[in-house]
Amino acid sequence: MRFNSIRFRITAIATAVVAVVLVLAGISLVTVQRALLTDSLDEALTQRADDIVALLAGDELPTEFSQGAREGFAQLIGEGDAVLVATPNLRGFPPVDVSTDPDEMVTMQTVEGLEVDDDRFRVLSRVLEGIGVLHVGTTYDVVSESAGTLISALGVTIPIVMVAIAALVWWLVGRTLEPVEDIRSEVAEIGSTDLHRRVPGTGSGDEIDRLSGTMNEMLSRLEESITRQQRFVADASHEMRNPLTRMRSALEVELAAETIQDLELVQSVLEEVIGLQHMVEDMLFMARADAGHGQLKFKKVDLDDVVLREARRVRDHERVEVDLSKVSAAHVYGDSGQLGRAIRNLLANAERHAASRIRLTLSEDDGTAVLTVADDGPGIPSEHSELIFERFTRLDASRNADSGGTGLGLPIAREVAQIHGGTLDLVAGDGLGATFRLTVPLAD
């Protein structure tokens, strides 16, 4: 459960709001019940007082008031706080300690600590002219106990209701947001080669269904745009290949004839044409890879043979030493030509920047063929370990087009690795030299 999710926030807010409402409703209910029961007691006390006043209307005072309601009492106090008449439970007791307002004929109040009992009492005090003050009381326990029972019931009921509402809201929000999660999951799986896929709709015409429709329209526009871009790059690269090939052939024929006056100029132009050919080939490969139809031919490949073949190309240039002492056998399943292309790009990058030596290692590790290519050149800052795999990236003057790089060699090598289910990373770049590690799953 994620606490920052919409589902959790809605459930928490709804539960909190319901909890506040229930607590306020419970307080109101207890207050109303207490008021109603108190009013009922007051009416009973008023009726009891009226009965006693009627009894006192005779010529003589009675010797004792009847007990009346259980735990109730009555006491008539004359001048000098003398107890004139009382109920049996107050026989021999001094006047009850109840304060009265001299300006009020009738006073109704709740009193605690009377000598009658330790309970709380509801007491009516009425001034009788010419006689004294009549106190009539009854226990307040019925109100306190009833309110306490209600509070206890609410204390159990409210948490149960809150839990039930939280579970209900959690379930309802989850059901409501389930299509949104389906849309998110589908979009997360859509890559540059899966733009034909579409997110599911609910068909209900609600906001979520309209969202899925908008997402599908956006994917359609994006697919169309990328398709046009890929088609343009592929077509442009394909159209450029033939004239470049003809230019290269013509220049090579002229160089072979040895009748050219400015030989350096023709050689320079030939180098530029060859560089353009390489770039066009690289762009065509990337366009096909982006489109997802590289037309690769997968089969069992002796990766060590590919490594040795490409290493011999570098040795023939006789510019740097190539150490192959740590290259061992490794069999993978893939396209030999494209694997050779990736290794050739890594070696070309190492050759351009090596001071004097390139070291290759090839081994098997946990079902994976691991190839490392290390040079003793200036190295690559660790903060650029991912930037170098972006297309047409050149970090500085030592890694520019003049040195033969197009900015596509390493991106193509990583693309080939990923197509084969492997990886390509810079594992050491700071300090002297750079080390790249290419991994490819071993053949079964």
N, C-alpha and C positions, 0 to 999 in steps of 0.2 A: 504494500500500500504506500503510495507516494503522497506525502503531506502537502505538496505544492500542486496537486492535480485539481482540476475543476470539480471533479466528482467529490473529492474530499472537502473542498471549500464549501460547495453548495450544501453537502450533508451537515457540515459543522455549523454553518450559518442557520440552516433550517432548524436543526436541533436546538441551537442556542435560543432562537426566537420562540420556538414552542416551549422551551423550558421557562423562559421569562413569562410568557403568557400563562402557563400553567401555575407558576408560583404566584403571580399576581391574582389569578383566579382563585387559587387556594386561600390566599390571605383574605380576599374579599368574601369568600364563602364562610371562612371561620368568623370573620367580623360580623357578617350578617346573622349567622347562627347565634353567636353570642348575644347580639342585640335583641334578636327575637326572643330568646330564652329569658333574657333579663326583663324585657317588656312583659313577658308572661308572669314572671315572679312579681313584678311591680303591680300588675293587675290583681294578683292573688293577695298581696299585702294590702292593697287599697280596699279590697272587699273585706278582708279580715278586720281592718281598722274601722270600716263602716259598721260592721256587725258589733264591734265592741262599743263604738260610740252610741249605737242604738241601745245597747245594754245599759249604758251609764245614764240613759235619759230618765231612769227611775229616781225615786226619792232617796234611796240608799245605795251605797256602793256595794257591789258584790264582794264577797270575801276572797274570791279566787277566780281568775280567768281559766276557761277550759284550755286544754293543751293545744288543740288545733292540729295543724299539720305537723308531721314528724320532724323533729329537730328544730321546730319553730318555737318562738317565745313571744310573750307580750308583757309589758310592765308599764304601770301608770305611776308617774312621779309627781308628787305635789310640791308645795312650798318647802324650802329648806332641804331639797333633795330627799324628801321622805318617800319611801316606796308605799303607795297606797294599795295597789292591787297588782298581782303578778301571776303568771302561770306556774304550775307545780314545779317545773324544772328550774325556776328562779326563786323558789321559796327560801327565804333567809338570805338572799343575795343582796348586796348593795345595788344602788342604781347602776345600770349599764353605762359604760364609758362611751357615750355617743355624743359628739358635738352637734349642736343645732344652730341654725341661723335665726337670731331673734326677730329678724324682719320677715321671715318666711313662716307661713302657717303650716306648710307641709314640706318636709325635707326627705328626699330619697337618696340613699348612699350605700356604698359597699364598705363594710367595716371588717377589720381583722383584729384578732387578739382579744376578743371579748371573753370574760370569765365563764361565759356559758359553755364555751367549747373552744378548741383550737382552730376550728374551721373559719372560713370566711362567711360572713353573713350579709344578706341584703336587708337593710333596716329602713323602715318608714317611721319618721318622727312627726307627730301631729300635735299642734298646740291646741288645747281645749280650754277655752276661756272659763275662768272661775274654778277650774279644777287643777290643771297642771299640763304635763306633757306625756303623751302616749307614745311608747316605742313598741313597734311591732316588727319582728324579724323572722327570717327563714334562712336556712342554709343556702349558701351559694355554690355548694359542691356540684349540684346538678348541672349548673352552667359550666363550671371548670372541667368536670369529668367529660361532659359531652363535647366540649371544644377540644380537650386533649385526645379523645377518641378520634375525632375528625382529623386532627393534625397528624396523628399516627397513621391513619388510613391514607391520608394524602402523601405522607412521607414514603409510603410503600408504593402507592399507585403512580405518583408522578415519575419516579425513576423508571418504572416498568413501561409507562407510556412513552417516555423519552427514548428508551432503548428501541421500542417497537417502531416509533416514528423514524429514528435514525436508520434502522435497518430498511424500512420501507423506502425512505428517500434515497438511500444508497442504491437500492435495487432499481428504483425508477430512473434515477439519473444515469446509472450504468446502462440500462436498456435504451435510454434516450441517446446517450453518447456512443453507443456501440457502433453505429454507422460511421461516426467521426473517426473512431479508432480503426475501422476497416479502411477508410480513406487514407489515414496516415500510414498504415502498414503497406498499403499498395503503393503509395507515392514513394515510400522509403525504399522499395525494391526496384523502382524504375530507374534504370541507368540510361546512359547516352544511346545504348543500342536497343533499349526497350521502350522507346517513346510511342510505339504502337499500342501499348497497353493503356487501359482506361480504369478509372476508379469506379467502384460500384455505386449505384444510386438506390434510393429507397422507393422511388416511384410514388411517394406520398404527396409530392408537391410542396413540402414544408421547407424551412430554411436549410436543413441539412441536405435535402434532395437538390435544392438550387445550388448549394455549395459544390456538390459533386458534379453538377452540370457545368458550373463555371470552371472547375478544375479540369474537366475533360476538354472544354473548349481551349483552355490555356495549353494543355498538352498537345492538342491538335495543331495550334499555332506554332508551338515550339518544335514539334516534329517536322512541320512543313519548312520552317526556317532552317533547321539544322540539315534537313535533307537537301535543300537548295544549296546550302553552303558546302556540304560534302560533295555534291555533284559538281559544283563549280571548281573546287580544288582538284577533284579527280580528273575532270575534263581538261582543265588548264594544264595539269601536270602531264596528262597523256598527250595533249597536243604539242607540248614543248619538247617531248622526248625525240621526235623525229627530226626537227631542225637541228637540235643540239647534236644528235648522232651524226647528221650529215656534216655539220661544221667540224666536229672532232675528226671525222674521217678525212675531210679535205685538208685540215691542218697537219694530220699525221702523214698524209701522202706528200705534202709539200716539204715537210721536214725530212722525209726519207729521200727525196730527190736531191737534197743538199744544194739547191740552186737559189736559195733565199738569201737576200742581202742582209736583212736585219733578223738574224736567227733568234736573238734574245726576245725580240718582240713577239715573234710567232710562238715561241715556247711559253711565254707569259700568257698569251691569249689562249693557248691550248690548255694550260693549267686552269685558267678561269672557266673554260668550257667544261673541263672535267669536273670542276667543283660544282658548276651549275647542274651537270648531269646527276651528280650525287644528291644534290639538294632536291631535284625534281623526283628522283627515285624515292627519297625519304618522304617527301610530301605525298607522293602517290601511295606509299605504304601506310602512312598515318591516316589518309582519307579512307582507305579500304578498311583499316582497323576500326576507325570510328563508325563506319557503316556496318561493321559486324560481318563482313563477308571477305575475309582475307584469303580464302581458297587455300588453306593450309592442308598439307598431306601428312597426317600423323602416322608414325610407325616407330618401331624400336630403333633407337639410335645409340651408337657408341660415342658418348659425349667426349671421351678422351681423344678419339680420332679427330673430332671436330676441333677441339682445342689445339691439338698438335698441328693440324692443317693451317689454322689461322695464325698460329705462332710462327710457322715457317715463313709466312708472308712478311711478318715484321722482321725476322732474322735476315731475309733477303735484302732488306733496305740497309742493313749493316750500320744503323745509326746508334742503336742501343743493344745491350746484352739482354737476352731473354733466358730466364732461369726456369726450366721445366722439371727440375729434379723432384718436385713434390706432386707431380701430376700422376694420378693412379686411375685405374679403370673405373668407369661408371656408365651404367646403361639406363637410359631414360626413354620415355615415350613421347615423341614430338615430331616436329617438322625440322629435318636436318638443315635445310637451307636457312630458315628463320633463326634457328639456334646459332648457326654460323654467323648470321648477320649481327645478332646481339653480341657475340663474343668478339667479332671483328670490330664493332663500334667501341667496345671496352678497350681493346688493344690499341685502336687508333687514338683514343683519348689518352691512354697511358703513354703511348709513343710520343705524342705531341708535347707532353709535359714532363717526361722523365729526363733526368739529367744524364744518366748513363745505364740504367738497369731497370728491367721489368721482371717481377717475380710472380709466377702463376702456381696455384695449388688447386688440386681437384681431389675430392674425397667423398666418401659416403657417410652420412650421419642421420640415423633414425629415419630411414626411408626416404632420404633426400640427398640428391647430388649437390655438393657445395663447391662452387668455383670462386676463387678470389683472384683478383688482378690488382697488383700493387706496383706503384712506381715510386721513384725517389725524387720526384719533382717538388714544386713549391707547396703542394698540398692545397686543401680547400677548407676554409673556416667552417667550423661545426654549425654555425647559424645558417649556413647556406646548403646544408645537407639535403634539403628537399627542393630548394630553389633550382638546383642544377638539373633536376629531372623535368622542369617545365620547358615547353617548346620554345626554341629560339633564345634560350638563356645563355648569356656569356657573362662571366663574373667580372673580368678585368682584362687589361691589355694582354696578359699572358695567355688568355683563353679567348681569342677572337677569330674572326673569319680569315685573317691573314695567315694564321697558323694552320688553316685547313679545316677548321670546325664550322659546321653549319648551325649548331645549336639544336640539332635533332637527333644526334647519335645516342646520347644517354636516354632521352625520352623513348626512342624506338626500342632500345635494349630493355628498358623496364616494361614497355608494352608487350614485347615478345615473352618476357618472363611471366607476366600476368596471364597472357593467353595460354601458357603452358602450366598454369596453376602454381607458379613459383613467385619469387620476389627478387628485387634488385635494390640494394641499399649501399650507401656510403658508410662503411663501418669504422674508418679511420681517415681523418682529413687534416687535423691540426698538426702542426710541426712539419717534419720532413716527409713528403710523399702523401699519396692518397691511395686508399685500399677500398675496392668495390667487391661486394659479395653477391654472387648470383646463385640462387637456389632453384632447383627443378625436381619435382617428385621422380623417384626411381621407377623404372618399369617393373611391372609385376613378374 
